[in-house]
């Protein structure tokens, strides 16, 4: 296994949003890159929910060039949109 960060996914992890049949580690570096040119709440909300519905991913992570990161989960934008 290569050095790096990983996420555990599987049938008994967070409700299995990835819809996989067995437990495994997924390397964060292997995650798909998203081109999100518009950074409004609605654009981010739409992208996060679309990714969740199509890929079963938990959310998206923004990486700043200085090393800071922020993660927005699908459950966060659903809750925020509902009020």
BELSUL-V488624 format. One record per backbone hydrogen bond with DSSP energy under -1.0 kcal/mol. NH is the residue of the N-H (numbers start at 1). CO is the residue of the C=O. Records with the same first field share a line. If there is no record, write none. Layout:
NH = CO + CO
//
This chain:
7 = 26
9 = 24
13 = 10
16 = 13
19 = 16
24 = 9
26 = 7
28 = 5
30 = 27
31 = 28
44 = 40
45 = 41
46 = 42
47 = 43
48 = 44
49 = 45
50 = 46
51 = 47
52 = 48
53 = 49
54 = 50
55 = 51
56 = 52
57 = 51
60 = 72
62 = 70
64 = 68
67 = 64
70 = 62
72 = 60
74 = 58
77 = 73
78 = 74
79 = 75
80 = 76
81 = 77
82 = 78
//
